Amino acid sequence: MKKSLIWLLTIVMALTFGVLLYFQIMYLENMVKMRDEQFSAGVMRSLYATSEFLEREETLHFLEADVNIIESSFYHDYTNTKSTDNSRIEPSNKIPSATQNVAERYRNMQEVIRSQYLYQKGLLNEVILSILRDAGSRPVMERADSTLIKNCLSTELANNGVNVPFVFAVYGVRGNLIYSTEGYQENAKHNVYSIPLFSNSETYYNLKVEFPTKHSYIFSSVRFIIPVLILTLILLLIFLYTIIVAFRQKKLTEMKTDFINNMTHELKTPISTISLAGQMLSDPTIRKSQSSLEHLSEVITDESKRLRFQVEKVLQMSVFDNTGSALKFTEINANQIISNVVNTFKIKVEKYGGTLTTLLEAPDAEIRVDEMQFTNVIFNLLDNAVKYMDEDREPNLEITTKNIAGNQIEIRIKDNGIGIKKDDLKRIFDKFFRVSTGNRHDVKGFGLGLAYVKKMITLFGGTISAESEYGKGSTFVITLPLISHKNTGEEQ
């Protein structure tokens, strides 16, 4: 798959997931807002109903208190009035006619209705006057009883579909707290609703109701959307991870392709040289010349060594696929192994007119590693130093060892080569990665050397890092635990 197509699919999928997440978040936000508005509307209806209920209760109180007095007064007046009217009626011996009887009954009915109207009007007037005159003097606990308010609020909230625990308080006209229920927070600013009580009288109060679990109640009603949102996020993360893996696999495939091409060239060159030398040996004139035979023999030997070295490089790949490969751990002296490698490698450095110096100052250099693999690690680092030398100056290599805190040995391999760019320095230990060499095209390799070194040092229980300044050289720093302070285990 082409990289452009992968990028196109990535952009399309990212936009799709982004729009999907946006709509889900907007839907969740609107649902929460709608539920909050419904909650507030239900609470306010309940508060209005509670306020009206308290006013009706107060009216009923005054009505019951004054009804007997008012009824007695109006009954007495009504009786006197009837007696006076009856005394004014003169007796008549005449028998009334049918028309007179009907008219009389009609007048009597009107009189009864009028009397009842005056009675009810007077009764209500007295109650209203009593409320206006005496309501303010009643104790607040009688006008707004906490139990009465709680029962009324509970009923009204349930009728409006608000089944949430609440606490409340009653404040005076000046904002002073009169009383509150247990759990009410006087300084609370959120989830608090208020309404005036007895607002038409001279002395009125404010009822404030707080819902501590309001947010939990609202979100519990829309929690079904939360799993959908989480699943969408998980799908997005999986998609991003898949894209990252796809790019890594594509890059790895390209690096493997380059590796195969480079390996073919690296192996083909010594094979071609050996084949050519073999053909030359079949020439009778060549066989008669001792010097020619010696030269061809050296060529075949050198190219065979080169071929064997390249094959060993390829075999190092197995280390990355099989971490349980047969590593034979033994106790060795790091200074001694480094000295042996330096003695062998010094000839190659001197061939280019350079120098290879050692400063093995670590008094304690006993480590537990695979001797052959440790030797290859040092050889790889020295070989890279020569491979990436600066053509404008002679190669100068330096190897030092010393003991550092934590009972470890530090091995430094320093060169004055072309150095490593900052961007490449982060990836030099990646498999198949090769440092860019600018205009130089004579540097060959598989991109496995430093990756192999990193793998081996890690298996030995140590660490490796690189310090470099482009154009001035590089320094590789290896730290390994000393055997006297390292847990020895069975051979892997």
Number of C-alpha atoms within 10 A of each C-alpha: 7 7 12 9 10 14 13 11 13 15 12 12 15 15 12 13 17 15 12 14 18 12 12 17 15 12 14 19 13 12 17 19 13 13 17 17 12 16 19 16 14 18 23 17 15 22 25 16 16 25 23 14 15 19 18 11 14 18 17 12 14 18 19 11 13 15 15 12 12 18 14 11 12 18 14 10 10 14 11 11 11 10 10 10 10 10 9 8 8 7 7 7 6 6 8 9 8 9 8 11 11 11 11 11 11 11 10 12 12 11 12 11 11 11 15 14 12 13 18 14 12 15 20 16 12 17 22 16 13 16 19 13 12 11 21 15 10 12 10 18 12 10 19 20 13 18 11 16 18 16 12 19 22 19 15 20 22 15 13 17 12 20 12 15 12 18 17 24 20 25 19 17 15 9 10 11 14 13 14 18 15 9 11 17 15 12 6 10 9 10 13 17 16 18 17 18 25 20 14 10 13 11 15 17 22 22 20 19 22 22 18 19 12 19 12 11 19 18 17 11 12 15 14 11 15 14 10 13 16 12 11 17 15 12 13 18 12 12 16 15 12 12 16 12 12 15 15 12 12 15 13 15 12 13 18 17 13 15 19 13 12 16 18 11 14 18 16 13 14 21 17 12 16 21 13 13 17 14 10 16 17 10 10 9 10 14 14 11 11 10 11 15 16 12 13 20 16 12 16 20 13 14 18 16 13 17 19 14 13 18 14 11 19 15 10 15 16 12 14 15 9 9 13 10 11 11 17 14 19 13 14 17 17 24 21 13 15 20 14 11 15 20 11 11 15 16 14 16 21 14 9 15 12 16 16 20 12 16 12 18 12 18 11 18 24 20 23 25 25 21 19 12 18 20 16 17 20 18 19 17 19 23 16 16 25 20 16 22 21 18 11 8 12 17 22 21 23 16 21 18 24 18 19 12 7 9 15 24 24 21 23 22 20 23 27 23 27 22 23 23 15 12 9 13 17 12 14 21 22 15 21 22 21 20 17 12 14 7 6 9 8 9 12 12 19 21 22 23 27 21 19 24 22 22 19 24 19 13 16 20 13 17 17 19 15 17 14 20 16 13 13 13 21 21 21 16 17 20 21 25 23 21 19 14 11 14 9 12 8 6 11 12
